[in-house]
Amino acid sequence: METIRKPKWEVTWVDTLEQMDSMLEECFRETLISLDTETADWKRGNKFDYLALIQIGLPHKKKTFIVDAIAFSGGQRDEEASAFVGLKTLLENPGIEFIIQYAPFERRHLKRSNIELADCKVSDTRVMAKKLYPSLVGGFGLQNLSKELLEKEISKEQQTSNWAVRPLSQEQIDYAALDPEITYEVYLKIKEDALTVDIDVDNVRWVGVKR
């Protein structure tokens, strides 16, 4: 089985307002976006963790933007809402379908930034996979879905990285950039398999998600 360590899509780092504006202009032309985040201080629990990265994948362009959240918020939870005002219009856009692996996690962090995903068109690959493969061995995490559905092993070397450190290593950047890419591939595989068994996975996008 192939072990994946590097993304195939183009990766663009975003840590200035100018770069953010350029990214948003490009993203607003899309109808499909894969989304992921990385958090810092997560070992201390929900009261302390904060956004370190926001990964925005454009599947049709095979491109991923990695937003350095700390560059905008300073790593301060109470500054996140004002720091990501520009992202709010994009991530609440009803004309875009967002593909997310385990959307409740991303929603919790983005909601703290005053970004509300609940009314968006969100395809949660974890929920979709549970509907289509209820007896899947190994669970419904992205690493297992990649292994079982795509026959690709995602390297675990950076799984517990310190995402607050700057600069990030190239290995950390590669790991973060892989998530939107692999999530999209999993999404395509689920949609393909759903057609063969006549299960409408689109109708379970938000099952289990607290609004």
MARTI-539871 format. One record per residue: x, y, z of N, C-alpha, C, O in turn; residue in one letter. Coordinates in steps of 0.1 Angstrom, whole numbers, padded with zeros to 4 digits, always signed. Layout:
XYZXYZXYZXYZA...
//
This chain:
+0008-0012+0000+0000+0000+0000+0009+0013+0000+0019+0013+0007M+0005+0022-0008+0013+0035-0009+0011+0043+0003+0000+0045+0008E+0022+0048+0008+0022+0058+0019+0024+0072+0014+0033+0075+0007T+0014+0081+0017+0014+0094+0012+0019+0104+0022+0015+0105+0034I+0029+0112+0018+0035+0122+0026+0035+0136+0021+0035+0146+0028R+0033+0137+0007+0033+0150+0001+0021+0152-0008+0016+0142-0014K+0015+0164-0008+0003+0166-0016+0007+0167-0031+0018+0170-0034P-0003+0164-0039-0001+0166-0053-0006+0179-0058-0001+0184-0068K-0015+0185-0050-0020+0198-0054-0010+0209-0051-0002+0208-0042W-0012+0220-0058-0003+0232-0056-0007+0238-0042-0019+0238-0038E+0003+0242-0034+0001+0247-0021+0005+0262-0020+0016+0265-0024V-0004+0270-0015-0001+0285-0013-0003+0289+0001-0013+0287+0007T+0008+0295+0007+0007+0299+0021+0001+0313+0022+0005+0322+0013W-0007+0316+0031-0014+0329+0033-0012+0334+0047-0016+0328+0056V-0005+0345+0048-0003+0351+0061-0003+0366+0061+0001+0373+0071D-0008+0372+0050-0010+0387+0050-0024+0390+0045-0030+0382+0038T-0028+0402+0047-0041+0407+0043-0042+0407+0027-0052+0403+0022L-0031+0411+0021-0031+0411+0007-0032+0397+0001-0040+0395-0009E-0025+0387+0007-0026+0374+0002-0040+0368+0005-0046+0360-0003Q-0046+0372+0017-0060+0368+0020-0070+0373+0009-0078+0365+0005M-0069+0385+0006-0078+0391-0004-0076+0384-0017-0086+0381-0024D-0064+0381-0021-0062+0374-0034-0068+0360-0034-0074+0356-0043S-0066+0353-0022-0072+0340-0021-0087+0340-0021-0093+0332-0028M-0093+0350-0014-0108+0351-0014-0113+0353-0028-0123+0348-0032L-0107+0362-0036-0111+0365-0049-0111+0352-0058-0120+0350-0066E-0101+0344-0056-0100+0331-0063-0111+0321-0059-0117+0314-0067E-0113+0321-0045-0122+0311-0040-0137+0314-0043-0144+0304-0045C-0140+0326-0044-0154+0330-0047-0158+0325-0061-0170+0326-0064F-0149+0321-0069-0152+0317-0083-0156+0302-0083-0160+0296-0093R-0154+0295-0071-0156+0281-0070-0170+0277-0065-0176+0285-0058E-0174+0265-0068-0187+0260-0063-0184+0248-0053-0194+0243-0047T-0172+0244-0052-0168+0232-0044-0155+0235-0037-0145+0238-0043L-0155+0234-0024-0143+0236-0016-0142+0226-0005-0151+0222+0002I-0130+0220-0003-0127+0211+0008-0120+0219+0019-0111+0227+0016S-0124+0216+0031-0120+0225+0042-0115+0217+0054-0120+0206+0057L-0104+0222+0060-0099+0215+0072-0092+0226+0081-0089+0237+0076D-0090+0223+0094-0082+0232+0102-0073+0224+0111-0074+0212+0112T-0063+0231+0116-0054+0225+0126-0054+0234+0138-0055+0247+0137E-0054+0229+0150-0055+0237+0162-0042+0235+0171-0035+0225+0170T-0040+0245+0179-0029+0245+0188-0034+0244+0202-0046+0248+0205A-0026+0239+0211-0030+0237+0225-0042+0228+0227-0049+0229+0237D-0044+0219+0218-0056+0210+0218-0054+0200+0230-0064+0195+0235W-0042+0197+0234-0040+0188+0245-0046+0193+0258-0049+0186+0267K-0047+0206+0259-0052+0213+0272-0067+0213+0272-0073+0216+0283R-0074+0210+0261-0088+0209+0261-0095+0220+0254-0088+0229+0249G-0108+0219+0253-0116+0228+0245-0116+0243+0249-0118+0252+0242N-0112+0245+0262-0112+0259+0267-0099+0266+0263-0098+0278+0265K-0090+0259+0258-0077+0265+0256-0072+0264+0241-0064+0273+0237F-0077+0255+0233-0072+0253+0220-0076+0265+0211-0087+0272+0214D-0069+0268+0201-0072+0279+0192-0067+0275+0177-0059+0266+0176Y-0072+0282+0168-0069+0279+0154-0055+0283+0151-0050+0294+0154L-0048+0273+0145-0034+0275+0140-0034+0276+0125-0026+0284+0119A-0041+0268+0118-0042+0268+0103-0056+0266+0099-0064+0259+0105L-0059+0272+0087-0072+0269+0080-0068+0265+0066-0062+0273+0059I-0071+0252+0062-0068+0247+0049-0080+0248+0040-0090+0242+0043Q-0078+0254+0029-0089+0256+0019-0085+0250+0006-0076+0255-0001I-0091+0239+0002-0088+0232-0010-0098+0235-0021-0110+0236-0019G-0092+0238-0033-0100+0240-0045-0098+0228-0054-0089+0228-0062L-0107+0218-0053-0105+0206-0061-0104+0208-0076-0097+0201-0083P-0112+0217-0081-0113+0218-0096-0100+0225-0101-0096+0223-0113H-0093+0232-0092-0080+0238-0096-0068+0230-0091-0056+0233-0094K-0071+0220-0083-0060+0212-0077-0051+0221-0069-0038+0221-0072K-0056+0229-0060-0049+0239-0053-0054+0240-0039-0066+0239-0036K-0044+0241-0029-0048+0243-0015-0041+0256-0010-0029+0258-0011T-0049+0264-0003-0044+0275+0004-0043+0271+0019-0052+0265+0024F-0032+0274+0025-0030+0272+0039-0030+0286+0046-0020+0293+0044I-0040+0290+0053-0041+0302+0060-0034+0301+0074-0038+0293+0082V-0024+0309+0076-0017+0309+0089-0026+0317+0099-0025+0329+0100D-0035+0310+0106-0044+0317+0114-0037+0325+0125-0043+0335+0129A-0026+0320+0130-0019+0327+0141-0014+0340+0136-0013+0350+0144I-0010+0341+0123-0005+0354+0118-0016+0365+0118-0013+0377+0119A-0029+0360+0118-0040+0370+0118-0046+0372+0132-0050+0384+0135F-0046+0362+0140-0052+0363+0154-0042+0365+0165-0045+0368+0176S-0029+0362+0162-0019+0362+0172-0020+0351+0182-0014+0351+0192G-0028+0341+0178-0030+0329+0187-0039+0332+0198-0040+0324+0208G-0046+0343+0198-0056+0347+0208-0070+0344+0204-0075+0348+0194Q-0076+0335+0212-0090+0331+0209-0100+0343+0208-0108+0343+0199R-0098+0353+0216-0108+0364+0216-0105+0373+0204-0113+0383+0203D-0095+0371+0197-0092+0379+0185-0096+0372+0172-0095+0378+0161E-0101+0360+0173-0103+0352+0161-0115+0358+0153-0114+0358+0140E-0125+0362+0160-0137+0367+0152-0134+0379+0144-0138+0380+0132A-0126+0388+0149-0122+0400+0141-0112+0397+0131-0111+0403+0120S-0103+0387+0134-0092+0384+0125-0097+0377+0112-0091+0378+0101A-0109+0370+0113-0113+0362+0101-0126+0367+0095-0134+0359+0089F-0128+0380+0096-0140+0386+0090-0141+0384+0075-0151+0381+0070V-0129+0384+0069-0129+0382+0054-0133+0368+0050-0138+0366+0040G-0130+0358+0059-0134+0344+0056-0149+0342+0058-0154+0332+0052L-0155+0350+0066-0169+0347+0070-0178+0347+0057-0186+0337+0056K-0177+0356+0048-0185+0357+0037-0183+0345+0028-0192+0339+0022T-0171+0340+0027-0167+0329+0019-0173+0316+0025-0180+0308+0018L-0171+0314+0038-0174+0301+0044-0189+0300+0048-0194+0290+0052L-0196+0311+0046-0211+0311+0048-0218+0312+0035-0230+0314+0034E-0211+0311+0024-0217+0312+0010-0226+0300+0007-0221+0289+0006N-0239+0303+0005-0248+0291+0002-0246+0286-0012-0251+0275-0015P-0238+0292-0020-0236+0287-0034-0224+0278-0035-0221+0273-0046G-0217+0276-0024-0206+0267-0024-0209+0254-0016-0214+0255-0005I-0205+0243-0021-0206+0230-0013-0192+0228-0006-0182+0229-0013E-0193+0227+0007-0180+0224+0015-0179+0210+0018-0188+0204+0024F-0168+0204+0015-0165+0190+0019-0156+0190+0031-0145+0196+0031I-0161+0184+0042-0153+0184+0054-0153+0170+0060-0164+0163+0060I-0142+0166+0066-0141+0153+0073-0144+0156+0088-0136+0163+0094Q-0155+0152+0093-0160+0154+0107-0163+0169+0109-0155+0176+0116Y-0173+0174+0102-0177+0188+0103-0179+0194+0116-0176+0206+0118A-0185+0187+0126-0187+0193+0140-0174+0199+0146-0175+0209+0153P-0163+0193+0143-0150+0198+0149-0147+0211+0142-0144+0221+0150F-0148+0212+0129-0145+0225+0122-0155+0235+0126-0152+0247+0128E-0168+0231+0127-0178+0241+0130-0176+0247+0144-0178+0259+0145R-0172+0239+0154-0170+0245+0167-0159+0256+0167-0161+0266+0173R-0148+0254+0160-0137+0264+0160-0141+0276+0151-0139+0287+0155H-0148+0273+0140-0152+0285+0132-0163+0293+0138-0164+0305+0136L-0172+0286+0145-0183+0293+0152-0177+0303+0162-0183+0314+0164K-0166+0300+0169-0160+0309+0178-0154+0321+0171-0153+0332+0177R-0152+0320+0158-0147+0331+0149-0159+0338+0142-0157+0346+0133S-0171+0335+0147-0184+0341+0142-0186+0336+0128-0192+0344+0120N-0181+0325+0124-0184+0319+0111-0193+0307+0113-0190+0297+0120I-0205+0307+0108-0215+0297+0110-0217+0288+0098-0222+0292+0088E-0214+0275+0100-0215+0265+0089-0229+0258+0088-0232+0252+0079L-0237+0260+0099-0249+0251+0100-0259+0252+0089-0265+0242+0085A-0260+0264+0082-0269+0265+0072-0263+0264+0058-0270+0266+0048D-0250+0260+0058-0243+0259+0045-0246+0245+0039-0251+0236+0046C-0242+0243+0027-0242+0230+0020-0229+0223+0024-0219+0225+0017K-0230+0214+0034-0218+0207+0039-0219+0192+0036-0229+0186+0041V-0209+0187+0030-0208+0172+0028-0198+0167+0038-0186+0169+0036S-0202+0161+0049-0193+0155+0059-0190+0141+0055-0198+0132+0055D-0177+0139+0051-0173+0125+0046-0174+0115+0057-0177+0103+0054T-0173+0119+0069-0174+0109+0080-0189+0104+0081-0191+0092+0082R-0198+0113+0081-0212+0110+0081-0216+0102+0069-0223+0092+0070V-0212+0106+0057-0215+0099+0045-0210+0084+0045-0216+0075+0041M-0197+0083+0050-0191+0070+0051-0198+0060+0060-0200+0049+0058A-0203+0066+0072-0210+0058+0082-0223+0053+0076-0228+0042+0079K-0229+0061+0067-0242+0057+0061-0239+0046+0051-0247+0036+0050K-0229+0047+0043-0226+0038+0032-0219+0025+0036-0221+0015+0031L-0210+0027+0046-0202+0015+0050-0203+0014+0065-0193+0016+0073Y-0215+0010+0070-0217+0010+0085-0208+0000+0092-0206+0002+0104P-0203-0010+0086-0195-0020+0092-0180-0019+0089-0173-0029+0090S-0176-0007+0085-0162-0005+0080-0153-0008+0092-0154-0002+0103L-0143-0017+0090-0133-0020+0100-0123-0008+0102-0119-0003+0092V-0121-0005+0114-0111+0006+0117-0116+0019+0119-0109+0029+0123G-0130+0021+0118-0136+0034+0121-0137+0043+0109-0134+0039+0098G-0141+0056+0112-0144+0065+0101-0136+0078+0101-0140+0088+0096F-0124+0077+0107-0114+0088+0106-0108+0088+0092-0109+0079+0085G-0103+0100+0089-0098+0102+0076-0087+0092+0072-0086+0087+0061L-0078+0089+0082-0067+0080+0079-0072+0066+0075-0067+0060+0066Q-0082+0062+0082-0088+0048+0079-0096+0048+0066-0095+0039+0058N-0103+0059+0064-0111+0060+0051-0101+0060+0039-0104+0054+0029L-0090+0067+0041-0080+0068+0030-0075+0054+0028-0073+0050+0016S-0072+0047+0039-0066+0034+0038-0076+0024+0031-0072+0016+0022K-0088+0024+0036-0098+0014+0032-0104+0017+0018-0107+0008+0010E-0106+0029+0015-0113+0033+0003-0104+0036-0008-0107+0033-0020L-0092+0043-0005-0083+0047-0016-0071+0039-0017-0063+0040-0026L-0069+0030-0007-0056+0022-0006-0044+0031-0005-0034+0028-0011E-0046+0042+0003-0035+0051+0005-0033+0053+0020-0042+0056+0027K-0021+0051+0025-0017+0052+0039-0012+0066+0041-0002+0070+0035E-0019+0074+0049-0014+0088+0052-0004+0087+0063-0006+0081+0074I+0008+0093+0061+0019+0092+0071+0014+0099+0084+0007+0109+0084S+0016+0092+0095+0012+0097+0108+0023+0105+0116+0021+0109+0127K+0034+0108+0109+0045+0114+0116+0042+0128+0122+0048+0131+0132E+0033+0135+0115+0030+0149+0120+0017+0150+0127+0012+0161+0129Q+0011+0138+0130-0003+0138+0135-0004+0146+0148-0014+0153+0150Q+0006+0146+0157+0005+0153+0170+0015+0165+0170+0021+0168+0180T+0017+0171+0158+0026+0182+0157+0022+0194+0166+0011+0195+0170S+0032+0202+0169+0030+0215+0175+0027+0225+0164+0036+0230+0158N+0014+0228+0162+0010+0237+0151+0012+0251+0155+0009+0260+0146W+0016+0254+0167+0018+0268+0171+0032+0273+0167+0035+0285+0167A+0041+0264+0165+0055+0268+0162+0056+0275+0149+0049+0271+0139V+0065+0285+0148+0067+0291+0135+0082+0293+0133+0089+0297+0143R+0088+0290+0122+0081+0285+0110+0078+0270+0111+0085+0263+0118P+0067+0266+0105+0064+0252+0104+0074+0245+0095+0080+0251+0086L+0077+0232+0098+0086+0225+0089+0078+0221+0076+0066+0222+0075S+0086+0218+0066+0080+0214+0053+0071+0202+0055+0061+0200+0048Q+0075+0193+0064+0068+0181+0067+0054+0184+0073+0044+0178+0069E+0054+0194+0082+0041+0198+0087+0032+0205+0077+0020+0202+0076Q+0038+0213+0068+0030+0219+0058+0024+0209+0048+0013+0210+0044I+0032+0199+0045+0028+0188+0036+0016+0181+0042+0006+0178+0035D+0018+0178+0055+0007+0170+0062-0006+0178+0062-0017+0172+0059Y-0005+0191+0065-0017+0199+0066-0024+0201+0052-0036+0200+0051A-0015+0202+0042-0021+0204+0028-0027+0191+0023-0036+0191+0014A-0023+0179+0028-0029+0167+0024-0044+0165+0028-0051+0159+0020L-0048+0171+0039-0061+0168+0044-0072+0172+0034-0081+0164+0031D-0072+0184+0029-0083+0188+0019-0083+0179+0007-0093+0176+0001P-0071+0176+0002-0069+0168-0010-0074+0154-0008-0082+0149-0016E-0070+0147+0003-0075+0133+0006-0090+0133+0009-0097+0124+0005I-0095+0143+0016-0109+0144+0019-0117+0144+0006-0128+0138+0005T-0113+0152-0003-0120+0153-0016-0119+0139-0023-0129+0135-0029Y-0108+0132-0023-0107+0119-0030-0117+0109-0023-0123+0101-0030E-0117+0110-0010-0127+0101-0002-0141+0104-0006-0149+0095-0008V-0144+0117-0007-0157+0122-0011-0161+0116-0025-0172+0111-0026Y-0152+0117-0034-0155+0112-0048-0157+0096-0047-0166+0091-0054L-0149+0089-0039-0151+0075-0038-0164+0071-0032-0171+0062-0037K-0168+0078-0022-0181+0076-0015-0193+0078-0025-0202+0070-0026I-0192+0089-0032-0202+0092-0042-0203+0082-0053-0214+0078-0057K-0192+0077-0057-0191+0066-0068-0197+0053-0062-0205+0047-0069E-0193+0049-0050-0199+0037-0045-0213+0038-0042-0221+0028-0043D-0218+0050-0038-0232+0051-0035-0241+0049-0047-0252+0044-0045A-0236+0052-0058-0244+0050-0071-0246+0035-0073-0256+0031-0079L-0236+0027-0070-0237+0012-0073-0247+0005-0063-0252-0006-0067T-0250+0011-0052-0259+0004-0042-0272+0012-0040-0280+0009-0032V-0274+0023-0048-0286+0031-0048-0289+0037-0034-0300+0036-0029D-0278+0042-0027-0280+0049-0014-0277+0064-0017-0267+0067-0022I-0287+0072-0013-0285+0086-0014-0278+0092-0003-0284+0096+0007D-0264+0093-0004-0256+0098+0007-0258+0113+0009-0255+0119+0019V-0263+0120-0002-0265+0135-0001-0275+0138+0010-0274+0149+0016D-0284+0130+0013-0295+0133+0023-0290+0131+0037-0298+0134+0046N-0278+0127+0040-0273+0125+0053-0261+0134+0056-0253+0132+0065V-0260+0145+0049-0249+0154+0050-0247+0159+0065-0235+0159+0070R-0258+0163+0071-0256+0169+0084-0262+0160+0096-0264+0165+0107W-0264+0147+0093-0268+0138+0104-0258+0138+0115-0246+0137+0113V-0263+0140+0127-0254+0140+0139-0247+0153+0142-0239+0153+0152G-0249+0163+0134-0243+0176+0136-0252+0185+0145-0263+0187+0141V-0246+0190+0156-0254+0199+0164-0254+0213+0158-0244+0219+0156K-0266+0217+0155-0268+0230+0149-0268+0241+0159-0269+0253+0155R
//
